[in-house]
């Protein structure tokens, strides 16, 4: 069998490979599967406050999606081995199987020319096409909107299920030969028997590294040649920056301030100090000072002395006030605010080792 004729058997191996999601060579997302190793993760970060929040905190929430590839050694005891001729007819050992049918299957798996083989993976938002692809997992990038809910975009881990063009239809149907168990005669292998070589193929992925995957920002710099499968997926979050905003503040102010305006309202309490100015209003109170007695009525004029009592009316002028101020203030502020704009935090791609 020449190299082209070997493709028939290689394709049958891939047909069996794609039927399982829980065997060696398969990629999994979520909790750690048995017999698997981590191949990377995507971390989604987001602020916990809505757009427009001010003053804004610095708290960041994270959600991590972990990726794994199954690497446990599969049993090869049920494999029906083809025969070869080497100074006589014998069953092929793993070394020669690897150099023939298994290598052709790996070449199909990693072939960009055919849109990659059955059982290969891609990470991208849309269906890759050039065959049928099944969704294995959906990965989210979430940001909080003005209502405090999530806005999100997503990407998908796809697994190739069928080919548009079946390679076995474009090459001769040439099957390997086996030794028949009941009488040791030679017989053409069935497609079902060819597919029993799949565990040898799975183990070869792990031992050779060809067909293994990584999730990370850029291609791995060690371990061979890596090809991006799909497109990069980016974690974004709302920006937090100082911004001008309008609002009302209600609370206490402690300190000195100069107040210059017309004051209209009621002041009830004791005033000790010099009062120099013009008073026009209604004064109804007991006055103690140089004039001894009670004064009830209207007073218009100039008074400079000590005054103890209550004042109700208007005051126009400037004063320095030192005390706690309780009330509301409406105006413009500058402070940390959650903006509607976003910033890129990190990104990852799915990488396939092809050599």
Phi and psi in degrees as a GROMACS rama.xvg file:
@    title "Ramachandran Plot"
@    xaxis  label "Phi"
@    yaxis  label "Psi"
@TYPE xy
-86.0018  179.001  UNK-2
-59.2544  -41.2459  UNK-3
-65.5818  -40.168  UNK-4
-67.7533  -27.4266  UNK-5
-66.4308  -21.2562  UNK-6
-63.9048  -27.1015  UNK-7
-62.296  -49.5564  UNK-8
-66.3998  -38.8471  UNK-9
-61.3957  -40.7545  UNK-10
-66.8807  -36.9568  UNK-11
-64.0481  -34.1242  UNK-12
-63.9804  -42.6818  UNK-13
-66.7189  -34.2384  UNK-14
-59.1083  -37.3924  UNK-15
-76.7616  -36.9867  UNK-16
-58.3378  -39.9724  UNK-17
-74.8888  -14.4656  UNK-18
-74.7004  -14.7087  UNK-19
-115.888  143.267  UNK-20
-109.963  -1.15455  UNK-21
-121.328  11.6983  UNK-22
-105.447  172.154  UNK-23
-56.594  136.948  UNK-24
100.233  -21.275  UNK-25
-79.9013  148.603  UNK-26
-97.5956  137.471  UNK-27
-127.954  154.24  UNK-28
-128.417  138.62  UNK-29
116.045  -130.344  UNK-30
-74.0779  158.755  UNK-31
-69.9093  117.562  UNK-32
-76.0413  158.624  UNK-33
-65.7675  141.142  UNK-34
66.1473  37.0668  UNK-35
-133.166  158.578  UNK-36
-122.232  152.822  UNK-37
-70.9507  137.05  UNK-38
-118.045  7.12983  UNK-39
134.621  -178.833  UNK-40
-155.034  158.969  UNK-41
-114.129  127.566  UNK-42
-110.049  117.224  UNK-43
-94.6916  122.723  UNK-44
-114.73  148.335  UNK-45
-155.964  153.42  UNK-46
-80.8095  152.736  UNK-47
-96.7763  11.8815  UNK-48
-121.912  150.663  UNK-49
-72.5251  157.876  UNK-50
-56.9094  134.087  UNK-51
94.278  -8.59693  UNK-52
-63.568  132.298  UNK-53
-153.165  140.759  UNK-54
-69.3217  142.681  UNK-55
-94.697  142.258  UNK-56
-83.2677  -178.38  UNK-57
-112.678  6.42507  UNK-58
-66.6467  135.176  UNK-59
-121.362  128.554  UNK-60
-96.4216  145.346  UNK-61
-129.325  148.897  UNK-62
-138.167  123.285  UNK-63
-109.728  129.764  UNK-64
-107.578  118.206  UNK-65
-98.15  142.508  UNK-66
-115.589  142.15  UNK-67
-136.31  156.508  UNK-68
-127.177  133.99  UNK-69
-74.4892  131.41  UNK-70
-129.284  2.77726  UNK-71
-62.4408  146.505  UNK-72
-72.5274  128.187  UNK-73
-91.1109  147.908  UNK-74
-70.6295  134.431  UNK-75
-108.117  11.5229  UNK-76
-67.2472  -25.5267  UNK-77
-90.7321  1.85864  UNK-78
-68.0642  132.796  UNK-79
-91.4097  114.299  UNK-80
-91.8521  134.57  UNK-81
-67.5924  162.817  UNK-82
-101.198  160.198  UNK-83
-136.375  164.19  UNK-84
-110.948  118.738  UNK-85
-148.077  89.9746  UNK-86
57.8193  32.8531  UNK-87
137.051  167.104  UNK-88
-89.4104  132.432  UNK-89
-152.48  160.2  UNK-90
-71.5207  144.557  UNK-91
-73.5369  137.493  UNK-92
-86.673  175.211  UNK-93
-60.6385  -37.14  UNK-94
-59.6319  -47.0481  UNK-95
-73.8652  -33.3955  UNK-96
-62.011  -41.877  UNK-97
-61.1613  -37.4582  UNK-98
-76.849  -10.3429  UNK-99
-121.275  -94.7392  UNK-100
-61.7576  -43.9728  UNK-101
-67.4814  -42.2049  UNK-102
-62.6196  -40.7357  UNK-103
-63.2584  -37.3912  UNK-104
-65.6973  -41.7395  UNK-105
-63.7557  -39.0058  UNK-106
-63.6477  -38.4886  UNK-107
-64.9508  -41.5878  UNK-108
-59.9557  -39.2978  UNK-109
-99.7592  8.87176  UNK-110
-79.8619  111.625  UNK-111
-67.8478  -26.9782  UNK-112
-63.1143  -31.5164  UNK-113
-104.892  15.0643  UNK-114
74.905  21.8235  UNK-115
72.2448  155.384  UNK-116
-89.5494  173.755  UNK-117
-58.4997  134.089  UNK-118
89.2666  -0.356929  UNK-119
-83.165  164.099  UNK-120
-123.888  151.464  UNK-121
-139.886  150.92  UNK-122
-119.364  107.955  UNK-123
-165.904  161.323  UNK-124
-67.6543  -38.5227  UNK-125
-106.892  157.872  UNK-126
-56.4875  127.72  UNK-127
-66.0136  -24.0426  UNK-128
77.0131  -172.329  UNK-129
56.4665  51.1293  UNK-130
128.914  -176.351  UNK-131
-102.472  131.424  UNK-132
-122.667  137.333  UNK-133
-105.502  144.649  UNK-134
-77.0828  123.63  UNK-135
-96.6837  -32.4923  UNK-136
-165.382  152.233  UNK-137
-114.604  129.832  UNK-138
-115.005  133.661  UNK-139
-112.124  143.846  UNK-140
-115.756  115.882  UNK-141
-116.482  142.282  UNK-142
-131.896  150.908  UNK-143
-87.1898  135.075  UNK-144
-96.6763  -170.767  UNK-145
-67.6623  -22.3889  UNK-146
-89.4293  -1.39871  UNK-147
84.6819  6.16672  UNK-148
-97.7611  179.231  UNK-149
-91.1641  134.206  UNK-150
-102.595  141.854  UNK-151
-146.996  152.128  UNK-152
-125.583  165.996  UNK-153
-145.649  160.819  UNK-154
-130.755  167.719  UNK-155
-131.249  139.916  UNK-156
-89.6047  116.279  UNK-157
-105.762  146.562  UNK-158
-124.795  131.023  UNK-159
-76.3585  127.4  UNK-160
-105.477  -37.7352  UNK-161
-140.549  159.588  UNK-162
-101.388  146.299  UNK-163
-64.7884  -41.6695  UNK-164
-116.429  118.037  UNK-165
-75.6261  113.006  UNK-166
-58.4324  -27.5387  UNK-167
-70.5168  -16.1065  UNK-168
-83.5539  -16.7851  UNK-169
-101.733  3.38972  UNK-170
-131.017  160.314  UNK-171
-60.7338  144.445  UNK-172
-79.611  88.955  UNK-173
-116.77  113.984  UNK-174
-103.062  150.116  UNK-175
-67.0534  169.636  UNK-176
-105.965  144.311  UNK-177
-124.166  169.243  UNK-178
-93.5319  121.667  UNK-179
-70.7772  131.417  UNK-180
-70.2733  -30.9972  UNK-181
-79.0233  -25.0772  UNK-182
-141.192  8.36005  UNK-183
60.0591  21.6859  UNK-184
-85.6641  160.076  UNK-185
-85.8079  142.012  UNK-186
-150.418  144.827  UNK-187
-63.577  138.015  UNK-188
-75.8154  145.95  UNK-189
-82.0629  164.866  UNK-190
-59.8808  -38.8387  UNK-191
-60.5941  -41.4114  UNK-192
-68.8447  -36.9635  UNK-193
-60.7372  -38.7996  UNK-194
-67.5233  -17.3503  UNK-195
-68.673  -9.20802  UNK-196
-78.5183  -0.761141  UNK-197
-62.0252  -36.139  UNK-198
-68.5898  -32.348  UNK-199
-63.7477  -39.7809  UNK-200
-63.8841  -45.3262  UNK-201
-60.7681  -46.4707  UNK-202
-64.3301  -32.6211  UNK-203
-67.4199  -34.2923  UNK-204
-55.9681  -46.7382  UNK-205
-73.6181  -41.2937  UNK-206
-71.4409  -33.0137  UNK-207
-90.3419  -25.9283  UNK-208
86.6704  -19.0588  UNK-209
-70.2552  123.192  UNK-210
98.1611  3.59138  UNK-211
-89.9741  162.387  UNK-212
-129.068  157.107  UNK-213
-137.497  146.528  UNK-214
-112.629  111.347  UNK-215
-165.614  175.813  UNK-216
-67.3405  -50.0459  UNK-217
-123.666  168.971  UNK-218
-61.8707  139.905  UNK-219
-55.9752  143.75  UNK-220
-95.2514  -3.82779  UNK-221
-129.188  160.954  UNK-222
87.2707  17.7489  UNK-223
114.945  -157.234  UNK-224
-103.179  134.491  UNK-225
-125.219  140.956  UNK-226
-123.581  132.689  UNK-227
-66.6762  132.672  UNK-228
-109.179  92.8434  UNK-229
106.333  -133.018  UNK-230
-139.614  160.638  UNK-231
-69.6918  147.397  UNK-232
-121.208  128.92  UNK-233
-110.653  137.096  UNK-234
-88.3069  125.25  UNK-235
-123.845  157.993  UNK-236
-150.793  162.411  UNK-237
-63.2227  144.736  UNK-238
-79.2379  147.959  UNK-239
-121.276  112.64  UNK-240
-143.763  162.453  UNK-241
-67.8831  134.621  UNK-242
-148.006  154.685  UNK-243
-81.8061  137.591  UNK-244
-150.33  157.898  UNK-245
-107.123  146.888  UNK-246
-177.432  -177.511  UNK-247
-115.938  130.814  UNK-248
-110.011  129.188  UNK-249
-123.308  121.827  UNK-250
172.592  -153.921  UNK-251
-112.648  141.186  UNK-252
-120.248  124.559  UNK-253
-118.182  125.496  UNK-254
149.025  -175.884  UNK-255
-93.6775  139.833  UNK-256
-147.738  153.331  UNK-257
-102.009  125.361  UNK-258
-115  121.91  UNK-259
-129.76  106.834  UNK-260
-177.361  176.117  UNK-261
-81.2407  128.759  UNK-262
-108.465  122.028  UNK-263
-123.704  122.338  UNK-264
164.057  -165.884  UNK-265
-112.26  129.299  UNK-266
-117.451  117.71  UNK-267
-123.233  120.89  UNK-268
157.095  -167.976  UNK-269
-99.2218  132.394  UNK-270
-115.211  117.842  UNK-271
-116.796  117.547  UNK-272
154.273  -176.324  UNK-273
-86.2211  126.93  UNK-274
-111.653  113.506  UNK-275
-125.235  112.014  UNK-276
170.773  -174.557  UNK-277
-101.628  126.204  UNK-278
-111.848  125.386  UNK-279
-133.13  111.156  UNK-280
171.957  -166.406  UNK-281
-100.183  123.22  UNK-282
-116.583  115.237  UNK-283
-127.078  101.859  UNK-284
-172.8  165.041  UNK-285
-86.0063  129.092  UNK-286
-111.717  129.796  UNK-287
-121.169  129.343  UNK-288
177.143  -141.754  UNK-289
-66.1106  -30.475  UNK-290
-93.6642  119.542  UNK-291
-98.333  122.453  UNK-292
139.512  -168.466  UNK-293
-107.699  141.894  UNK-294
-125.16  121.621  UNK-295
-130.438  121.652  UNK-296
148.898  -154.032  UNK-297
-104.251  136.888  UNK-298
-128.503  124.851  UNK-299
-130.158  117.956  UNK-300
164.31  -154.666  UNK-301
-120.588  130.37  UNK-302
-131.962  130.025  UNK-303
-133.958  101.88  UNK-304
-174.57  -163.116  UNK-305
-94.4108  137.805  UNK-306
-131.393  131.123  UNK-307
-130.826  117.999  UNK-308
161.802  -152.875  UNK-309
-117.567  147.709  UNK-310
-130.331  129.171  UNK-311
-128.71  121.619  UNK-312
159.795  -151.569  UNK-313
-113.142  140.347  UNK-314
-128.001  126.368  UNK-315
-118.298  122.751  UNK-316
157.245  -162.224  UNK-317
-121.499  142.3  UNK-318
-148.459  157.771  UNK-319
-104.289  126.889  UNK-320
-119.31  125.985  UNK-321
-125.51  108.791  UNK-322
178.888  -176.303  UNK-323
-85.7531  131.14  UNK-324
-110.53  125.026  UNK-325
-115.421  126.563  UNK-326
167.024  -167.429  UNK-327
-112.384  143.918  UNK-328
-130.607  127.983  UNK-329
-114.271  126.226  UNK-330
-178.903  -157.83  UNK-331
-103.033  144.06  UNK-332
-130.707  161.116  UNK-333
-126.228  125.356  UNK-334
-170.06  174.075  UNK-335
-61.6038  127.374  UNK-336
-136.804  143.931  UNK-337
-81.6508  117.188  UNK-338
-91.5332  162.648  UNK-339
-77.678  -20.2239  UNK-340
-73.3288  155.3  UNK-341
-118.648  163.111  UNK-342
-129.088  146.687  UNK-343
-80.6688  131.031  UNK-344
-103.161  -48.8252  UNK-345
-161.012  168.887  UNK-346
-149.027  156.646  UNK-347
-136.504  156.118  UNK-348
-131.058  161.267  UNK-349
-94.1918  127.46  UNK-350
-117.46  132.367  UNK-351
-108.424  129.228  UNK-352
-78.7485  124.672  UNK-353
-114.073  -7.75564  UNK-354
